[in-house]
């Protein structure tokens, strides 16, 4: 165990009670000692000051007092360490913590009506990745068909680089004015980015099919059932889309049924036209997402896309914080060693004082 910032106290209140009890004992001892000293001053005192007032005896007496102070200090340190041990110093088991972290797939609709919002979502996640520790993240783009931009990975340099590249490209096509001013290089970059996402003609934003493709990036989904010990809070998909158009192989409901069976939580971010927010298809999307245990947000709720994405991550990280607390393990190592050293020092000084 090392004394790092992840040090926590399992029983802090018991440690506080022990500290107060120890302080009360010390105060009581001081008061009793003072009373005894006061009573002794009332009696005649016969000393040998003149006989003992020599250079050698004075030096030995000074040494005795110095050793006594060191002994008291060592005993005080041992007492403080004992109180700390009662509070049970603990740390987070990094192995358990990393094993319990989440797999996150960003499932992005790249149909024309979504381009302005995709840029903002990717930019937000690019900054969130800087604070990830142990999470694996992947990105899949879909329209009528899907393509994986990068698979699940905890290589954050790679993930951040890919998110930035995609965000920069989508930022250049985030409005019609920008699209009208595209140069050939940017146009080619955009074509390369969305290549493979529109292989079915006259169909766009096939949410069900896109969601199934994104879910296939997560371990265990192939069989459509959850693995033993799977926690839905640890595997999630953030589905950013505008609407359903065209005939898909999977409806959104059937795709969500499959993800729920596989222990995957799907959160929805609606970024379609505001005039369609109350359409039946949009309301159906909201109902399906929430009824399957996911969070539903809309870019028209008055919050920025950045805020919405961060809210989704914050809610999903609650379970992770609980897992971190559950992974606390006692770490008395250095505390025990320090207590042993302090007691050994006190015993050595006490033995020397008796001599």
N, C-alpha and C positions, 0 to 999 in steps of 0.2 A: 504494500500500500504506500502511496506517496501522498503528501499533503498538498493536493491540488485544489482547484476551484470546485471540483465535484464532490468535495467532502461534505457530508451531511450528518445530522445527528438523529438517530432513531428515536431516542427518548429524551428530548431536550428539557422537558419539564421536570423529569426525575433528576436530571443533572442539576437543575436550578435548585430543587429542594435539597439535594445533597450539599450543594455549595452553601446554602443558607444554614443548614444544620452544622456544617463544619465551622462556619463563621461564628455561630452561637457558642459552640464549644470553646473556640479560641477566646472569645470575649469573656466567657465564664472563667476560664483559666487565668486570664489577665486580672480580672476583678478579685478572685480568690487570692492570687499572689500579692496583689496590692494590699489587701486587708491583712494578710499575714505579716507583710513587711511593716505595716503600720503598728501592729501589736508588738512586734519585736523592738521597735524604737522606744517603747515605753519602759523597757527593762534596761538595767545597767549593762553597758557593753564593755567587755574587757578584751582588748586587742593586743597584737604583737607587731604593730606597725613599725616600731623602731627596730625590732629584731629582723623583720622581713624587708625592710627598706634598703635593699642592696640592688646593685645593677643587674646581677644575674637573676635574682628572684623577680625583679620588676619585668625583665624581658620575658621570663617564663609565664608570669601572670598575664602579660599583654598577649602572648601567644595563646594562652588558654582562652582568653576572652574572644580572640579572633576565630579560633576553632569553634567556639560555642556559637558564634554568629553564623558561620558557615553551616554548622549542623542544623540550626534553626531554619536557614534558607533552604537546605536540602529537604528537610522535613516538610516545609511549606510547599515546595515544588512537587514532592511526592503526593501530598494531599490534593493539590490542584489537579494533578494527572489522574488520581483516583476518582475525583469527581467527574472528570472528562470521560473516563472509562465507563462510569455508571450511565452516562448519557448515550452510550453505544455509538462511537464514531463509525460511519459507514460510507461506502462509495458505491457508485453505479457500476455494476458488472458490465464492462464494455463489450465483452463477447455476447452476453445476452441482449444487450441494447442493440447491437448491430444486427443480430439475428432477428430481432423483433420489429425492425423498421419496415416501412411500407414500400410497396412497388406502386409507382404512379405512371399511368399512361395518359398522355395528352392526345385526345382524339379530336382532330381539327377538321372541320368542314371548310374546304377551300373553293367552294362555289363563288362566283363573282360577288354576290351580295354579302359575303362574309369577310372579304379581304381586309377591309378597314379594321374590323374587330380582331381578326387573327393576329395582326401585327401587334396590337396592344396586349393580347393574352400571352403571346410568345415573349414579349419584352418583360412582362411581369415575372414569368417563370424563369427567365434568364437571371433575374436578380434574386429570386427565391433560391435558386440552385446554390448560390454562394453560401447559404446558411444550412444547406442539407448536410446531414451526417449519417451515413449508412443507408439512406433511401436510394432506391434505384428508380430511374426515370427513363421513359421512352416516349417517342413521338411518332404518331401515325397521321397521315393526311388522307382525306377521302373526299370524293365527290360522287360520281356514279360507281367508281371502284376505289380501292385503297392502295396506298404504298407506305412502307415503313421508312421514315426518314432516318431514325436510329433506334435500335432495339433497347431493351432495358439495360441500364448500365449505371454504375456508381463512379464512373470516370467523369468527374464533373468538368474537367477541362474540355473533354470531347463534347459533353452535353451542352455546356455553355457556348462553345464555339458553333455547334450546329444550330442552336436556338438563335444565336445572334445572326448567323448567316441567313436563316429563313426569315427572321424578323426584318432584317434590312431589306431583303428582296420584297417582302410583302408590304413594307412601308412605302416602297416606291410605286406601288400599284393600289394604294389605299383609297384613292379617289379617282373620279373620272378625269379630272384635270391632269393628274399625274400620269394616268394611263395614256392620255392623248399626247403627252410629251415624252413618252418612252423612247430611249435610244435603242439601237439594235442589240447592244451588249446586255442591257437590263432586260430587254424582251426575251433574249435567249436564256438568261439566268432564271427568269420566271417560268419559262417553258420547261426548263430542266427540273425545277423544283416541283412542279405539279404533274410532271410526266408520270403516266400510269394511273392517274386519278379520274380519267374521263374516257374510259374504254367502252362505255355503253352509250350509244347515241341517244340524244333527246331525253336524257335523264340526268337529274342533278340532286344533290343532297339526299342520297339514299341513307337515311340515318340508321335504320336497322342493320343493313349490310355493313355500313361503316363501323358501327359499334361492335359487331361480331368480329370483324377483322382486328379491331383494336384489342378486344378481349383475348384473341388468340395469341397476343404477345405475352400474356401472363401465364406463368406455369400452372398446369392443372386444368386449364380451360378445355383442352382438347377432349376430355372425357365428359364435360358438361356437369361434373359433380365436384364438390369441394374435397380437397385432400384432408386427411386426418389432422385435426388441430388447426385447420385454417380459420383465421380471424378476418372477417370481412373488413374490419377497420384497417387492415394491413395491406390490402390490395384494392386499388381504386382507379377509376377512370374519370377524367374530366372531359365531358362531351360538350364541345362548343359548336353550335350549329344554329341555323335560322329556321328551317322548316323541312317538311317532307314533300318531295315532288317525284312523281314517277312511281313505277311499280317495282318494289324491292323484293328480294327473296325472303328476307326476314322483316316482319313488322317491328316497330320499336318495342312493343309489348313482348313479343316472342324473344327478341334479343335480350331484353331485360330479365326475362324468365331464366334464360341460359346463364347470364352473369350472376344472378342471385344463387342459382344452384351451385355455381362454381365458387361461391364465397367472395364475389367481387362487388364492391359498391360503385355505383355510377352516379355522378353529380352532373347536372345539366346547366349549361349557360346559354340562354337564348339570346341571340344577337341578330334577329331578323328585323324586318320593318315594323315600326311601332304600330302602324295601322293594322297589322296582322296579329298583334299580340293577343287579341281576344277571339281570334278565329278558332274554329273547332280543332284544327290540327295542332295549334299551339297549346290550347287548353288540354288537349289529349296528351301532349308531350309532358306538360307539367304534372298532370295526374299520374301518368305512368312512372315518371322519375320518382316522385314523392311516395307513391304507393309501394315502390320497391326499395324504400329505405334511403334514397338519395336526397341531396339538396338541389333545389331549383332556384336559379337566379336569372334576372333579366337585365340587360344593359339599359333598359328604359326605366329602371327603378329609382333613378336619381343618383345612383352611385357610379363612380368610374369603373371601367373594366378592371383596372389595377386593384381597386378596393374589393370588388366582387371576388376576384381570384384569390386575394389574400384572405378574405373571409372564409372561403371554402377550405383553404389550407389550414387556417387556424382551427376551424371546427374539427377537421380530420386529424389534427395533431393532438387533440385532447386525449384520445385513447393512447397515443404514443407517449405522452407525458405520464399517464397512469402506468404504462408498461415500464417506463424509466424508474418510477418510484417502486414498482414491484420488483425491479432488478437490483434493489439495494442489498448489499452484502456487508456483513460486519468486517471492519478493517482495523483491528486493534494492534496490528503489527508494530509500527513505530511507537505508538503510545505505550505499549507493553514494555518495549525496550527502554524507552525514556523513564518509565516508572521504576524499572529494575535498576537502572543506573542511579537514579535519585535515591532509592532505598539503600543501595550499596554504598553510596557516598555518605549517607547519614549514619549507617552502621559503622563504617570505617572511622568517621569523625567521633562518634560516641565512644568507640573503643579507645581511641586516642585520648579523649578527654578523661576517661576513667583511669588511665595510666598517670 
